Amino acid sequence: MADIHIHHIAKRFGTFEALKGVDLQIGDREFLVLLGASGCGKSTLLRIIAGLEVADSGTVHIGGERVDQLQAKDRRLSMVFQNYAVFPHLTVFENIAFGLRMQKRPEAEVKTRVQRVAELVHLESMLTRYSAQLSGGQRQRVALARALVVEPRVILMDEPLSNLDALLRLEMRAELKTILAQSRTTTVYVTHDQVEAMSLADRIAVMNQGVIVQCDTPLAVYRDPVSTFVAGFIGNPPMNFVPARAVQDGLYEAMGMRLQGPRGHDALTLGIRAEDLTPAAEGLECQVAVIEPLGAHTLATALPGHGVFRAALPSDTPLSCGQTLRLRPDLTRLRWYGAQGRLLNNGK
């Protein structure tokens, strides 16, 4: 078992509070992504799990064993870094075998395990090459193979795809998910790229200012963000927000319509995704400012008088800049947020 229990981890760098009592449970063989903007604490938390940073307080357990007091080498973890750290003077075989050599494994075992993991990451025909002869994606696979070959309880990955171009990053995401599922290893993956997070994760832990603000499945985080912060951070484009004014208890004026909403509030914020809007005779009146054809749909940026609003419309929708457009929401997709920017659950 390689489940991870993180309890009340705090970390300061001088006066900067990087982590503020983080609690997190990660299941055995789960792929968990730590997602957030630069400076949110995600890499610091990963390094504390790895043993590369020491927490000021709190504990880390892996497989029921407390590890935060152990040295990094004794935690049975592997880490894949952003720059891959592939040794240029070693062949692919020797790069992959490096950890096994450090463990002084028998030569026959080294050959067997390197060959097996090389086949897993599709490098079996490149074992005699040096890193200068490899593409970025191949070097990334070498780093992953080197992490897997020592059969760690947990693999930690710190933005491993960020140095690849967009097309290769897309290909490597699919490969990475398949490889790690086959390896049956618990994975903690750090990224600021929400597309990576949505496509790879079993669960996403969204971080902001040293705390985890939501931890759930990718679909739950996207459809039911627990705060306006998460709603505005997740999604491309992010969720639209409009003010909603109560005209009577549980009835609000918003988007040029009267909508049923949570009771007991004078004013709320209404959230709606760009793809959940359609042109209609009744709805929010706005003026089209920017049109972006994106193939399967067209992204229209509109100005409704109180800010910026974005709608993902069918690509054959007739649009022109300056045109007046009314947008109606899918009423089943509305999300209501209270005064503190928190999602109001079950209409409360």
Residue, then its C-alpha position, 0 to 999 in steps of 0.5 A: m500500500a502506498d497511500i499518503h496522509i498529509h496532516h497539517i503541514a506548515k512551512r515558512f520562508g522568512t516572513f512568507e507563509a508558503l503552506k498554512g496547515v495543509d491536510l490531504q489524503i491520497g489513495d493507493r495508486e491514485f494519480l493526484v494533481l496539485l494545481g495552482a498558480s506560481g507561488c501557491g505552495k504546490s512545489t513546496l508541498l511536493r518537496i516536503i513529501a520528497g524530503l527535499e524540504v523540511a516542514d515547520s510542523g505537521t506529518v507525512h505518512i506513506g503506506g502507514e509509515r511516518v516518513d517526514q523524519l526520514q531522509a529522502k533516500d529512505r522514503r522509497l520515492s522517485m521524483v521526475f523534475q522539470n528539466y529531466a536531469v538526464f546525464p549527458h555522459l551516460t547512455v539511455f541504459e545507464n541513465i535508467a539503471f542509475g538508481l539500481r547501480m546506487q542500490k548495488r543491485p546484481e547485474a542480471e537484475v539491472k539488465t532485466r529491470v531496465q529492459r522491462v521498463a524501457e519496453l514500458v516507455h517505448l525506449e527499448s530500441m534506444l538503450t545505446r544512445y546518448s541524450a544528445q541523440l534524443s528528442g525532448g519527449q524521449r529524454q522525458r521518457v528516460a527520466l520517467a523510466r529511471a524513476l520507475v525502474v527502482e519500483p518506488r512506492v510513490i512517484l513525484m512529478d514537478e511540471p515534467l512536461s512544461n519544457l515540451d512544445a504544445l503538440l509533444r505535450l499533448e502526445m506525452r500526456a496520453e503516454l504518461k497516463t497509460i504508463l503510470a496506470q500500468s505501473r500501478t504506482t501512486t503519483v503526485y503531479v505538480t502543474h500550473d496547466q489546468v489542461e494537464a490537470m484535467s486530462l491526467a488526474d484522478r483527483i485535482a487539489v487546487m491550491n491558493q496562497g498556501v492552502i488547498v481550496q478544493c480537492d475533487t475529481p476533474l469533472a466536479v472541480y469544473r462543474d461545481p467549483v466551490s468558490t469564485f476563485v476556483a471557478g475563475f481559475i479552472g476552465n478556458p475561458p474561465m466561468n462568467f460571473v454576473p450580479a444577481r439582485a433579489v426582487q423577492d425571496g428566492l427570485y433574482e434579476a440576472m442576465g435580463m431574466r428573472l431566475q429562481g435561486p437560493r433563498g434568504h439573500d439580497a444579492l448573489t453572484l451567478g456563475i455560468r460556463a461559456e459553453d452553457l450559453t446560447p443566443a436567444a430572444e430573451g437573455l443577457e443583452c451584450q455587444v460582441a467585441v471579439i470573435e475567435p473562430l476555434g474550429a469546433h466552436t467560436l468564442a465570442t467575447a461580449l460586453p454586457g455593460h458590467g464587465v466581460f462575458r464569453a460564450a462558446l457558440p456553434s461555429d456556424t453562428p452568424l456573428s460580427c463585431g459590434q453586433t448586439l447579442r442576447l445570451r440565455p443560460d442553460l438553467t441546469r448549469l447555473r451556479w450561485y455564489g454568496a457574499q464570500g464567493r462560496l458556492l451555495n449548496n442545495g440552494k442555501 
